[in-house]
Amino acid sequence: MEDRKARFDEISYSLARRYLSSEDYRKAVNEIFTDPEERRAYLRRGLDDLPHLSNPSGILTPARFIEIADSINFLNPVEYKELLPGLTWAFRPWIPLGYENTTLYRLLPSIHNLAPQKSKCPLTDREILDTAFLGVNFTIQPSQPSLPLNRRALNLSEESTKSAESDDIEAPGFVFHELGTLQYLECETAEEMPTTLEQGDDVEGDWEPTGFSVVARLSHTGHIDGVYVMYNMNPRKEGFLSREQVTDASWGIPPSSPGEQFSCARIGNAMRDFGFKVKLAWNEQVHHPVELVWAVKSAMGGAMRITVDDNYRRHM
């Protein structure tokens, strides 16, 4: 029995690392387990391990997710643990964010969609935070995507090199925690747009990704200080762990505003600002590509970017 459990654990770990779609996962399981009884035992074991089944009281409702996200110190492990089921469990709530024209937007909670520009863990004496926490530098412009040319800012460095100390607060940008992906539902008329969670669930298969992630900007105390959308310039390849840099010119265009293009925009102050009846606005837009960097603990217990723009004052 122990040998079987160890084998199941090894297979489960191997499949998880491949980031398979549900259809590809089913095919992979069928290929590995040619014996139907063995296959059923593996799948049964997987279901028993799902936290939302073993601990249904821990499932977060959308209202509870919003309440926790708006109140916790994300840097406090005890408080942060309350939000994790809504970010990592297989059964997670989704949050209506608002509409533009006849397009409805929602947050589908998850983490680790965005990644720092430098994938290698930095060498530092400070505590490095999980990559659900990242920093963004607005006055740094990576070399890719290089198109379109009218979205390339002049005279910006391609990489930050200055170690963040006290200057971290002043350098344009901030530390954030990822909340999930931004999805959209295109409707023919405003009357067809869902106005309840149940109606949104009824058209689950029609929700589409936008390429943006939703993030919570963090204050120096670790609390939410604005909700932003950040375009994912380095998404994972479908079905793989590896990532692929966006190089074409079609990044950062919200489906409901084809004339807009930005890497980052503010959409609200807190999660309680959103809902089915809220008209979504893309404020404080950053039109050129931006740099994402690792986040570390500061000496005061807050979070700061590992590096910032050495010459940020010339851009202010």
SVG drawing of the C-alpha trace seen along z (x, -y; Angstrom):
<svg xmlns="http://www.w3.org/2000/svg" viewBox="-32 -65 56 68">
<polyline fill="none" stroke="black" stroke-width="0.4" points="0.0,0.0 2.8,-2.4 4.6,-1.6 1.4,-2.4 0.9,-5.7 4.5,-6.7 4.0,-5.9 0.7,-7.8 2.5,-10.8 5.3,-10.7 2.8,-10.5 0.7,-13.4 3.8,-15.6 5.0,-14.8 1.6,-15.7 1.3,-18.8 4.6,-20.1 3.3,-19.8 0.4,-22.3 -1.9,-20.2 -5.4,-21.1 -8.2,-19.0 -8.4,-17.0 -4.7,-16.5 -4.6,-15.5 -7.3,-12.8 -5.3,-11.5 -2.1,-11.4 -3.8,-9.5 -5.2,-7.0 -1.8,-6.4 -0.1,-5.9 -2.8,-3.7 -3.8,-1.0 -5.4,1.0 -8.9,-0.5 -9.0,0.5 -5.6,-1.2 -6.8,-4.3 -9.9,-4.5 -7.9,-4.2 -5.5,-7.0 -8.4,-9.3 -10.3,-8.5 -7.2,-9.3 -6.8,-12.6 -10.4,-13.6 -9.9,-12.7 -6.9,-15.0 -8.7,-18.1 -9.0,-20.6 -12.4,-21.9 -13.7,-18.3 -11.9,-17.4 -12.6,-20.8 -15.7,-22.3 -16.1,-24.9 -12.9,-26.5 -14.4,-27.4 -14.5,-31.2 -17.6,-32.9 -17.0,-35.9 -18.2,-38.2 -15.7,-36.6 -12.9,-36.8 -13.5,-40.5 -13.7,-41.1 -10.5,-39.3 -8.5,-40.9 -9.6,-44.4 -8.7,-43.9 -5.6,-41.7 -2.0,-42.5 -0.7,-40.4 2.7,-40.2 1.3,-38.7 1.4,-34.9 -1.5,-34.3 -3.8,-36.8 -2.6,-35.8 -3.5,-32.2 -7.2,-33.1 -7.1,-34.2 -5.1,-31.2 -8.1,-28.9 -9.6,-31.6 -6.3,-31.8 -5.1,-28.2 -7.9,-25.7 -9.5,-23.9 -12.8,-25.4 -12.4,-29.2 -14.9,-32.1 -14.9,-34.5 -15.5,-38.2 -17.5,-40.5 -15.4,-43.6 -17.7,-45.6 -18.5,-46.3 -17.5,-48.4 -20.0,-48.7 -21.4,-45.2 -18.4,-43.4 -18.4,-42.1 -15.2,-41.5 -14.4,-39.2 -11.5,-38.3 -10.7,-34.5 -8.4,-34.2 -5.0,-32.5 -1.4,-33.3 2.0,-32.9 0.7,-33.9 3.0,-36.9 6.8,-36.4 9.8,-38.6 11.8,-39.7 14.8,-37.8 13.7,-34.3 16.8,-33.5 16.4,-34.0 18.4,-37.1 21.4,-37.1 20.5,-39.2 20.7,-39.3 17.0,-40.2 14.1,-37.7 12.9,-37.0 9.1,-36.9 7.1,-34.3 6.6,-35.4 2.9,-36.0 4.5,-39.2 6.3,-41.2 7.5,-44.8 6.9,-46.9 9.2,-49.6 7.4,-52.2 10.5,-53.9 12.2,-50.7 11.3,-49.4 12.4,-45.8 13.6,-45.3 10.6,-43.1 7.9,-43.6 9.6,-46.0 6.3,-46.7 4.3,-48.8 6.8,-51.6 4.3,-54.2 4.2,-52.3 8.0,-52.5 9.0,-55.3 12.2,-57.2 15.3,-57.1 14.3,-54.5 16.7,-51.8 16.0,-48.2 16.9,-46.8 17.0,-48.1 20.3,-47.8 20.0,-50.0 19.4,-48.0 16.3,-49.4 16.8,-51.0 15.0,-54.2 14.7,-55.3 12.3,-52.4 9.4,-54.5 10.1,-57.3 11.0,-55.4 7.9,-55.2 6.2,-51.8 5.2,-49.7 5.0,-46.2 1.9,-44.2 0.3,-40.8 -1.3,-39.0 -5.0,-38.3 -5.7,-36.3 -6.5,-36.7 -8.8,-39.1 -11.5,-37.4 -14.2,-38.9 -17.6,-37.9 -18.7,-39.5 -22.5,-40.0 -24.6,-41.2 -26.6,-43.7 -26.4,-45.1 -29.6,-43.2 -27.8,-39.9 -25.0,-40.6 -25.3,-38.5 -26.3,-40.3 -25.8,-37.5 -23.1,-34.9 -25.6,-32.1 -26.1,-33.7 -22.4,-34.1 -21.9,-30.4 -24.5,-29.4 -22.2,-30.8 -19.0,-29.5 -17.7,-28.3 -18.0,-31.7 -15.6,-33.6 -12.3,-34.3 -8.8,-35.4 -7.7,-39.0 -4.0,-38.4 -4.2,-40.8 -3.7,-39.8 -5.4,-41.6 -3.1,-42.7 -3.4,-44.4 -1.0,-47.3 0.4,-47.0 0.9,-49.9 4.0,-50.0 1.9,-48.2 1.1,-45.3 -2.6,-46.3 -4.3,-46.8 -3.7,-50.3 -5.4,-50.1 -6.4,-47.4 -4.6,-47.3 -4.5,-45.2 -1.1,-44.2 -0.6,-42.7 1.3,-39.4 4.2,-39.9 5.7,-36.5 2.9,-34.0 3.3,-30.2 2.9,-28.2 -0.3,-26.3 0.3,-22.9 3.9,-23.7 5.9,-25.1 8.0,-27.2 7.1,-30.8 7.2,-32.6 8.0,-36.3 5.4,-38.4 7.0,-39.9 4.2,-41.0 2.4,-44.3 -1.1,-43.2 -0.4,-43.2 -2.3,-45.2 -5.5,-45.8 -8.7,-45.4 -11.4,-43.6 -14.0,-46.4 -11.5,-49.2 -9.6,-48.3 -8.3,-51.8 -6.5,-51.5 -3.2,-49.8 -1.4,-49.7 0.8,-47.5 -0.7,-48.6 -3.8,-50.6 -5.6,-51.3 -9.2,-50.0 -10.2,-50.7 -9.2,-51.4 -10.3,-48.2 -12.1,-44.9 -15.3,-46.2 -15.4,-48.9 -16.5,-46.3 -19.7,-44.6 -21.9,-43.7 -23.3,-47.2 -20.0,-49.1 -18.7,-50.8 -15.0,-49.8 -12.5,-52.5 -8.8,-52.1 -7.1,-54.9 -3.4,-55.8 -2.4,-53.9 1.2,-53.1 1.5,-52.8 4.9,-51.2 6.1,-47.8 7.2,-47.8 9.7,-45.7 8.6,-43.2 11.1,-42.4 11.4,-40.2 10.1,-41.6 11.9,-41.4 11.1,-42.2 12.3,-45.6 14.1,-46.3 10.8,-47.6 8.9,-44.5 7.2,-45.8 7.9,-44.8 10.0,-46.5 11.4,-45.9 14.8,-44.2 16.0,-46.8 14.7,-50.2 15.6,-52.6 18.9,-54.2 18.0,-57.4 14.3,-57.6 14.5,-61.3 15.2,-62.3 11.9,-60.8 9.8,-62.5"/>
</svg>
